[in-house]
């Protein structure tokens, strides 16, 4: 993906006249691909190079959402070591997460395998 500060009329590679078009923009946020469909851009009819207007409302919207999601995921990312007690493997839940989700020792959670590296813990 190429972003140019100034919108131009001709392709920098082959100097063809650019046409108005739409495309999907993919943004990688914490390992998840978020797709923004139908983003206005200029496309080179020869080589297919796409040019985006970094100052457009659409682009600002994408930047804002991307920033917010990054901040959100960062806030939820924690690294914890597992420990063992007898036969059981223990995962300690940090105090701020306990408070945020209203957890206590009487609450039931559902544990499900998401993929080979992700386990989801849901409050039921
Ligand atoms: Zn071109």
Backbone and ligand atoms as CSV (ligand in chain L), in Angstrom:
chain,resi,resn,atom,element,x,y,z
A,1,UNK,N,N,0.843,-1.194,0.000
A,1,UNK,CA,C,0.000,0.000,0.000
A,1,UNK,C,C,0.883,1.250,0.000
A,2,UNK,N,N,0.527,2.121,-0.885
A,2,UNK,CA,C,1.320,3.344,-1.013
A,2,UNK,C,C,0.475,4.571,-0.689
A,3,UNK,N,N,0.995,5.413,0.145
A,3,UNK,CA,C,0.269,6.634,0.486
A,3,UNK,C,C,1.101,7.815,0.065
A,4,UNK,N,N,0.492,8.673,-0.679
A,4,UNK,CA,C,1.204,9.870,-1.119
A,4,UNK,C,C,0.560,11.088,-0.478
A,5,UNK,N,N,1.386,12.011,-0.065
A,5,UNK,CA,C,0.878,13.232,0.561
A,5,UNK,C,C,-0.005,14.028,-0.409
A,6,UNK,N,N,0.505,14.194,-1.603
A,6,UNK,CA,C,-0.222,14.981,-2.611
A,6,UNK,C,C,-0.872,14.049,-3.624
A,7,UNK,N,N,-2.096,14.351,-3.981
A,7,UNK,CA,C,-2.740,13.572,-5.028
A,7,UNK,C,C,-2.135,13.999,-6.351
A,8,UNK,N,N,-1.839,13.021,-7.162
A,8,UNK,CA,C,-1.247,13.364,-8.452
A,8,UNK,C,C,-2.123,12.878,-9.595
A,9,UNK,N,N,-1.760,13.307,-10.773
A,9,UNK,CA,C,-2.559,12.956,-11.946
A,9,UNK,C,C,-1.930,11.846,-12.772
A,10,UNK,N,N,-0.608,11.710,-12.647
A,10,UNK,CA,C,0.058,10.688,-13.445
A,10,UNK,C,C,0.831,9.733,-12.545
A,11,UNK,N,N,0.965,8.509,-13.013
A,11,UNK,CA,C,1.667,7.470,-12.259
A,11,UNK,C,C,3.164,7.785,-12.206
A,12,UNK,N,N,3.779,7.613,-11.014
A,12,UNK,CA,C,5.212,7.894,-10.889
A,12,UNK,C,C,6.051,6.847,-11.632
A,13,UNK,N,N,5.484,5.676,-11.859
A,13,UNK,CA,C,6.243,4.603,-12.500
A,13,UNK,C,C,6.163,4.642,-14.019
A,14,UNK,N,N,4.935,4.770,-14.538
A,14,UNK,CA,C,4.814,4.675,-15.991
A,14,UNK,C,C,4.215,5.928,-16.617
A,15,UNK,N,N,3.974,6.937,-15.811
A,15,UNK,CA,C,3.479,8.237,-16.275
A,15,UNK,C,C,2.141,8.182,-17.011
A,16,UNK,N,N,1.373,7.125,-16.761
A,16,UNK,CA,C,0.028,7.050,-17.338
A,16,UNK,C,C,-0.897,7.967,-16.552
A,17,UNK,N,N,-1.961,8.380,-17.185
A,17,UNK,CA,C,-2.932,9.225,-16.499
A,17,UNK,C,C,-3.761,8.367,-15.556
A,18,UNK,N,N,-3.848,8.811,-14.290
A,18,UNK,CA,C,-4.554,8.027,-13.273
A,18,UNK,C,C,-6.059,8.151,-13.425
A,19,UNK,N,N,-6.770,7.070,-13.036
A,19,UNK,CA,C,-8.227,7.079,-13.070
A,19,UNK,C,C,-8.758,6.974,-11.647
A,20,UNK,N,N,-9.946,7.540,-11.439
A,20,UNK,CA,C,-10.589,7.412,-10.126
A,20,UNK,C,C,-11.058,5.978,-9.939
A,21,UNK,N,N,-10.883,5.479,-8.745
A,21,UNK,CA,C,-11.325,4.113,-8.474
A,21,UNK,C,C,-11.569,3.898,-6.998
A,22,UNK,N,N,-11.885,2.659,-6.672
A,22,UNK,CA,C,-12.095,2.284,-5.271
A,22,UNK,C,C,-11.311,1.013,-4.996
A,23,UNK,N,N,-10.888,0.878,-3.758
A,23,UNK,CA,C,-10.163,-0.332,-3.388
A,23,UNK,C,C,-10.399,-0.652,-1.919
A,24,UNK,N,N,-10.005,-1.839,-1.514
A,24,UNK,CA,C,-10.072,-2.213,-0.101
A,24,UNK,C,C,-8.710,-1.952,0.522
A,25,UNK,N,N,-8.712,-1.374,1.705
A,25,UNK,CA,C,-7.450,-1.171,2.405
A,25,UNK,C,C,-7.385,-2.172,3.557
A,26,UNK,N,N,-6.274,-2.878,3.629
A,26,UNK,CA,C,-6.078,-3.843,4.711
A,26,UNK,C,C,-5.104,-3.285,5.725
A,27,UNK,N,N,-5.508,-3.332,6.991
A,27,UNK,CA,C,-4.630,-2.858,8.047
A,27,UNK,C,C,-4.435,-3.991,9.040
A,28,UNK,N,N,-3.195,-4.234,9.397
A,28,UNK,CA,C,-2.893,-5.287,10.359
A,28,UNK,C,C,-2.842,-4.698,11.769
A,29,UNK,N,N,-3.775,-5.148,12.611
A,29,UNK,CA,C,-3.823,-4.641,13.985
A,29,UNK,C,C,-3.675,-5.804,14.942
A,30,UNK,N,N,-2.576,-5.818,15.658
A,30,UNK,CA,C,-2.293,-6.881,16.638
A,30,UNK,C,C,-2.518,-8.273,16.048
A,31,UNK,N,N,-2.056,-8.459,14.817
A,31,UNK,CA,C,-2.133,-9.767,14.186
A,31,UNK,C,C,-3.446,-10.063,13.484
A,32,UNK,N,N,-4.421,-9.167,13.610
A,32,UNK,CA,C,-5.701,-9.355,12.932
A,32,UNK,C,C,-5.766,-8.401,11.749
A,33,UNK,N,N,-6.246,-8.897,10.619
A,33,UNK,CA,C,-6.356,-8.046,9.447
A,33,UNK,C,C,-7.749,-7.413,9.415
A,34,UNK,N,N,-7.771,-6.096,9.433
A,34,UNK,CA,C,-9.032,-5.358,9.361
A,34,UNK,C,C,-9.122,-4.784,7.953
A,35,UNK,N,N,-10.259,-5.003,7.295
A,35,UNK,CA,C,-10.420,-4.516,5.922
A,35,UNK,C,C,-11.396,-3.356,5.868
A,36,UNK,N,N,-10.952,-2.272,5.248
A,36,UNK,CA,C,-11.821,-1.127,5.007
A,36,UNK,C,C,-12.173,-1.159,3.523
A,37,UNK,N,N,-13.411,-1.511,3.203
A,37,UNK,CA,C,-13.773,-1.649,1.792
A,37,UNK,C,C,-14.172,-0.322,1.148
A,38,UNK,N,N,-14.091,-0.277,-0.162
A,38,UNK,CA,C,-14.582,0.858,-0.936
A,38,UNK,C,C,-13.898,2.179,-0.668
A,39,UNK,N,N,-12.591,2.161,-0.493
A,39,UNK,CA,C,-11.850,3.399,-0.246
A,39,UNK,C,C,-11.493,4.048,-1.588
A,40,UNK,N,N,-11.835,5.330,-1.691
A,40,UNK,CA,C,-11.555,6.053,-2.935
A,40,UNK,C,C,-10.048,6.228,-3.135
A,41,UNK,N,N,-9.622,6.023,-4.344
A,41,UNK,CA,C,-8.205,6.203,-4.647
A,41,UNK,C,C,-8.070,6.486,-6.134
A,42,UNK,N,N,-6.852,6.711,-6.555
A,42,UNK,CA,C,-6.587,6.839,-7.982
A,42,UNK,C,C,-5.764,5.621,-8.395
A,43,UNK,N,N,-6.124,5.054,-9.521
A,43,UNK,CA,C,-5.461,3.828,-9.966
A,43,UNK,C,C,-4.814,4.052,-11.330
A,44,UNK,N,N,-3.614,3.534,-11.478
A,44,UNK,CA,C,-2.935,3.598,-12.764
A,44,UNK,C,C,-3.477,2.476,-13.647
A,45,UNK,N,N,-4.037,2.816,-14.814
A,45,UNK,CA,C,-4.593,1.773,-15.681
A,45,UNK,C,C,-3.511,0.862,-16.280
A,46,UNK,N,N,-2.280,1.318,-16.288
A,46,UNK,CA,C,-1.190,0.526,-16.865
A,46,UNK,C,C,-0.626,-0.499,-15.888
A,47,UNK,N,N,-0.106,0.004,-14.754
A,47,UNK,CA,C,0.588,-0.913,-13.834
A,47,UNK,C,C,-0.241,-1.281,-12.603
A,48,UNK,N,N,-1.375,-0.617,-12.405
A,48,UNK,CA,C,-2.236,-0.960,-11.280
A,48,UNK,C,C,-1.835,-0.324,-9.956
A,49,UNK,N,N,-0.811,0.507,-9.955
A,49,UNK,CA,C,-0.379,1.209,-8.740
A,49,UNK,C,C,-1.534,2.073,-8.219
A,50,UNK,N,N,-1.730,2.046,-6.891
A,50,UNK,CA,C,-2.824,2.822,-6.308
A,50,UNK,C,C,-2.290,4.000,-5.507
A,51,UNK,N,N,-2.999,5.111,-5.600
A,51,UNK,CA,C,-2.592,6.328,-4.882
A,51,UNK,C,C,-3.725,6.776,-3.969
A,52,UNK,N,N,-3.372,6.993,-2.709
A,52,UNK,CA,C,-4.383,7.404,-1.730
A,52,UNK,C,C,-4.131,8.834,-1.294
A,53,UNK,N,N,-5.222,9.510,-1.011
A,53,UNK,CA,C,-5.113,10.866,-0.495
A,53,UNK,C,C,-5.048,10.799,1.037
A,54,UNK,N,N,-3.875,11.058,1.582
A,54,UNK,CA,C,-3.664,10.951,3.026
A,54,UNK,C,C,-4.477,11.980,3.811
A,55,UNK,N,N,-4.929,13.033,3.149
A,55,UNK,CA,C,-5.685,14.079,3.838
A,55,UNK,C,C,-7.199,13.920,3.694
A,56,UNK,N,N,-7.641,12.885,2.993
A,56,UNK,CA,C,-9.084,12.723,2.782
A,56,UNK,C,C,-9.775,12.322,4.080
A,57,UNK,N,N,-11.073,12.562,4.140
A,57,UNK,CA,C,-11.858,12.201,5.321
A,57,UNK,C,C,-11.804,10.698,5.546
A,58,UNK,N,N,-11.892,9.941,4.457
A,58,UNK,CA,C,-11.833,8.480,4.556
A,58,UNK,C,C,-10.534,8.021,5.205
A,59,UNK,N,N,-9.423,8.616,4.744
A,59,UNK,CA,C,-8.117,8.225,5.268
A,59,UNK,C,C,-7.979,8.605,6.735
A,60,UNK,N,N,-8.494,9.787,7.095
A,60,UNK,CA,C,-8.435,10.209,8.501
A,60,UNK,C,C,-9.246,9.263,9.373
A,61,UNK,N,N,-10.401,8.830,8.842
A,61,UNK,CA,C,-11.273,7.891,9.534
A,61,UNK,C,C,-10.533,6.569,9.777
A,62,UNK,N,N,-9.870,6.067,8.749
A,62,UNK,CA,C,-9.109,4.818,8.866
A,62,UNK,C,C,-7.994,4.968,9.906
A,63,UNK,N,N,-7.275,6.086,9.826
A,63,UNK,CA,C,-6.179,6.324,10.774
A,63,UNK,C,C,-6.693,6.356,12.212
A,64,UNK,N,N,-7.856,6.989,12.393
A,64,UNK,CA,C,-8.416,7.121,13.731
A,64,UNK,C,C,-8.825,5.759,14.290
A,65,UNK,N,N,-9.526,4.977,13.476
A,65,UNK,CA,C,-9.963,3.637,13.910
A,65,UNK,C,C,-8.759,2.750,14.197
A,66,UNK,N,N,-7.771,2.796,13.302
A,66,UNK,CA,C,-6.561,2.001,13.476
A,66,UNK,C,C,-5.878,2.357,14.792
A,67,UNK,N,N,-5.774,3.649,15.051
A,67,UNK,CA,C,-5.131,4.120,16.275
A,67,UNK,C,C,-5.889,3.638,17.515
A,68,UNK,N,N,-7.240,3.774,17.450
A,68,UNK,CA,C,-8.070,3.366,18.581
A,68,UNK,C,C,-7.949,1.883,18.862
A,69,UNK,N,N,-7.980,1.052,17.799
A,69,UNK,CA,C,-7.876,-0.389,17.971
A,69,UNK,C,C,-6.511,-0.775,18.534
A,70,UNK,N,N,-5.464,-0.109,18.041
A,70,UNK,CA,C,-4.120,-0.368,18.545
A,70,UNK,C,C,-4.057,-0.111,20.051
A,71,UNK,N,N,-4.608,1.023,20.460
A,71,UNK,CA,C,-4.596,1.409,21.874
A,71,UNK,C,C,-5.392,0.400,22.695
A,72,UNK,N,N,-6.550,0.003,22.144
A,72,UNK,CA,C,-7.431,-0.942,22.820
A,72,UNK,C,C,-6.734,-2.280,23.045
A,73,UNK,N,N,-6.163,-2.823,21.976
A,73,UNK,CA,C,-5.498,-4.116,22.086
A,73,UNK,C,C,-4.303,-4.054,23.030
A,74,UNK,N,N,-3.594,-2.948,22.962
A,74,UNK,CA,C,-2.425,-2.768,23.817
A,74,UNK,C,C,-2.836,-2.803,25.283
A,75,UNK,N,N,-3.972,-2.158,25.581
A,75,UNK,CA,C,-4.465,-2.114,26.950
A,75,UNK,C,C,-4.840,-3.480,27.481
A,76,UNK,N,N,-5.193,-4.391,26.592
A,76,UNK,CA,C,-5.636,-5.706,27.025
A,76,UNK,C,C,-4.544,-6.760,26.948
A,77,UNK,N,N,-3.422,-6.386,26.409
A,77,UNK,CA,C,-2.352,-7.369,26.281
A,77,UNK,C,C,-1.528,-7.497,27.553
A,78,UNK,N,N,-1.528,-8.686,28.096
A,78,UNK,CA,C,-0.785,-8.937,29.323
A,78,UNK,C,C,0.035,-10.199,29.153
A,79,UNK,N,N,1.155,-10.225,29.801
A,79,UNK,CA,C,1.972,-11.430,29.784
A,79,UNK,C,C,2.013,-11.982,31.202
A,80,UNK,N,N,1.631,-13.241,31.351
A,80,UNK,CA,C,1.625,-13.863,32.663
A,80,UNK,C,C,2.266,-15.230,32.582
A,81,UNK,N,N,2.983,-15.599,33.631
A,81,UNK,CA,C,3.523,-16.946,33.690
A,81,UNK,C,C,2.491,-17.857,34.337
A,82,UNK,N,N,2.373,-19.053,33.823
A,82,UNK,CA,C,1.492,-20.031,34.447
A,82,UNK,C,C,2.227,-20.632,35.640
A,83,UNK,N,N,1.479,-21.098,36.608
A,83,UNK,CA,C,2.126,-21.771,37.733
A,83,UNK,C,C,1.409,-23.091,37.997
A,84,UNK,N,N,1.975,-23.883,38.875
A,84,UNK,CA,C,1.378,-25.185,39.124
A,84,UNK,C,C,1.092,-25.361,40.604
A,85,UNK,N,N,-0.077,-25.944,40.870
A,85,UNK,CA,C,-0.427,-26.277,42.239
A,85,UNK,C,C,-0.958,-27.703,42.213
A,86,UNK,N,N,-0.158,-28.612,42.715
A,86,UNK,CA,C,-0.538,-30.024,42.649
A,86,UNK,C,C,-0.605,-30.462,41.204
A,87,UNK,N,N,-1.791,-30.959,40.809
A,87,UNK,CA,C,-1.970,-31.408,39.435
A,87,UNK,C,C,-2.456,-30.296,38.521
A,88,UNK,N,N,-2.869,-29.183,39.130
A,88,UNK,CA,C,-3.491,-28.123,38.338
A,88,UNK,C,C,-2.520,-27.060,37.869
A,89,UNK,N,N,-2.765,-26.624,36.660
A,89,UNK,CA,C,-2.003,-25.515,36.104
A,89,UNK,C,C,-2.817,-24.254,36.383
A,90,UNK,N,N,-2.190,-23.233,36.934
A,90,UNK,CA,C,-2.916,-22.034,37.325
A,90,UNK,C,C,-2.562,-20.820,36.472
A,91,UNK,N,N,-3.579,-20.049,36.168
A,91,UNK,CA,C,-3.373,-18.777,35.496
A,91,UNK,C,C,-3.895,-17.702,36.427
A,92,UNK,N,N,-3.012,-16.847,36.873
A,92,UNK,CA,C,-3.448,-15.791,37.782
A,92,UNK,C,C,-4.003,-14.627,36.981
A,93,UNK,N,N,-5.191,-14.184,37.377
A,93,UNK,CA,C,-5.829,-13.050,36.710
A,93,UNK,C,C,-5.418,-11.777,37.435
A,94,UNK,N,N,-4.850,-10.816,36.719
A,94,UNK,CA,C,-4.429,-9.574,37.365
A,94,UNK,C,C,-5.610,-8.803,37.976
A,95,UNK,N,N,-5.318,-8.054,39.027
A,95,UNK,CA,C,-6.336,-7.332,39.774
A,95,UNK,C,C,-7.164,-6.381,38.903
A,96,UNK,N,N,-6.500,-5.664,37.988
A,96,UNK,CA,C,-7.247,-4.708,37.154
A,96,UNK,C,C,-8.227,-5.404,36.211
A,97,UNK,N,N,-7.860,-6.612,35.749
A,97,UNK,CA,C,-8.768,-7.377,34.885
A,97,UNK,C,C,-9.937,-7.899,35.727
A,98,UNK,N,N,-9.630,-8.329,36.936
A,98,UNK,CA,C,-10.652,-8.800,37.874
A,98,UNK,C,C,-11.704,-7.715,38.094
A,99,UNK,N,N,-11.233,-6.506,38.330
A,99,UNK,CA,C,-12.136,-5.380,38.568
A,99,UNK,C,C,-12.912,-5.020,37.311
A,100,UNK,N,N,-12.209,-4.889,36.203
A,100,UNK,CA,C,-12.811,-4.511,34.924
A,100,UNK,C,C,-13.946,-5.446,34.508
A,101,UNK,N,N,-13.766,-6.752,34.763
A,101,UNK,CA,C,-14.773,-7.720,34.335
A,101,UNK,C,C,-15.667,-8.214,35.477
A,102,UNK,N,N,-15.493,-7.613,36.635
A,102,UNK,CA,C,-16.317,-7.997,37.783
A,102,UNK,C,C,-16.160,-9.451,38.179
A,103,UNK,N,N,-14.933,-9.945,38.140
A,103,UNK,CA,C,-14.682,-11.357,38.445
A,103,UNK,C,C,-14.549,-11.591,39.938
A,104,UNK,N,N,-14.910,-12.784,40.361
A,104,UNK,CA,C,-14.626,-13.225,41.726
A,104,UNK,C,C,-14.653,-14.747,41.750
A,105,UNK,N,N,-14.395,-15.346,42.899
A,105,UNK,CA,C,-14.260,-16.810,42.966
A,105,UNK,C,C,-15.578,-17.570,42.727
A,106,UNK,N,N,-16.708,-16.853,42.696
A,106,UNK,CA,C,-17.986,-17.526,42.450
A,106,UNK,C,C,-18.418,-17.480,40.989
A,107,UNK,N,N,-17.655,-16.776,40.203
A,107,UNK,CA,C,-18.028,-16.617,38.795
A,107,UNK,C,C,-17.545,-17.793,37.966
A,108,UNK,N,N,-18.437,-18.215,37.054
A,108,UNK,CA,C,-18.095,-19.334,36.189
A,108,UNK,C,C,-17.593,-18.803,34.854
A,109,UNK,N,N,-16.569,-19.421,34.344
A,109,UNK,CA,C,-16.059,-19.025,33.033
A,109,UNK,C,C,-16.040,-20.222,32.101
A,110,UNK,N,N,-16.116,-19.907,30.824
A,110,UNK,CA,C,-16.058,-20.945,29.813
A,110,UNK,C,C,-14.724,-20.787,29.094
A,111,UNK,N,N,-14.006,-21.872,28.955
A,111,UNK,CA,C,-12.714,-21.839,28.280
A,111,UNK,C,C,-12.850,-22.563,26.952
A,112,UNK,N,N,-12.517,-21.878,25.880
A,112,UNK,CA,C,-12.579,-22.543,24.580
A,112,UNK,C,C,-11.312,-22.308,23.772
A,113,UNK,N,N,-10.991,-23.292,22.966
A,113,UNK,CA,C,-9.811,-23.194,22.120
A,113,UNK,C,C,-10.168,-22.427,20.864
A,114,UNK,N,N,-9.445,-21.362,20.596
A,114,UNK,CA,C,-9.713,-20.529,19.430
A,114,UNK,C,C,-8.890,-21.027,18.245
A,115,UNK,N,N,-7.594,-21.131,18.471
A,115,UNK,CA,C,-6.723,-21.788,17.502
A,115,UNK,C,C,-5.529,-22.350,18.261
A,116,UNK,N,N,-4.484,-22.730,17.545
A,116,UNK,CA,C,-3.363,-23.401,18.216
A,116,UNK,C,C,-2.643,-22.537,19.244
A,117,UNK,N,N,-2.813,-21.201,19.146
A,117,UNK,CA,C,-2.120,-20.325,20.088
A,117,UNK,C,C,-3.047,-19.482,20.952
A,118,UNK,N,N,-4.352,-19.550,20.681
A,118,UNK,CA,C,-5.290,-18.695,21.403
A,118,UNK,C,C,-6.329,-19.479,22.166
A,119,UNK,N,N,-6.517,-19.087,23.428
A,119,UNK,CA,C,-7.532,-19.687,24.267
A,119,UNK,C,C,-8.436,-18.538,24.731
A,120,UNK,N,N,-9.743,-18.730,24.636
A,120,UNK,CA,C,-10.663,-17.673,25.026
A,120,UNK,C,C,-11.310,-18.028,26.359
A,121,UNK,N,N,-11.303,-17.055,27.282
A,121,UNK,CA,C,-11.961,-17.230,28.560
A,121,UNK,C,C,-13.164,-16.296,28.581
A,122,UNK,N,N,-14.360,-16.865,28.659
A,122,UNK,CA,C,-15.583,-16.069,28.638
A,122,UNK,C,C,-16.322,-16.182,29.948
A,123,UNK,N,N,-16.817,-15.045,30.419
A,123,UNK,CA,C,-17.642,-15.045,31.629
A,123,UNK,C,C,-19.027,-15.534,31.221
A,124,UNK,N,N,-19.546,-16.536,31.927
A,124,UNK,CA,C,-20.879,-17.063,31.545
A,124,UNK,C,C,-21.982,-16.589,32.478
L,1,ZN,ZN,ZN,1.594,3.097,-13.582
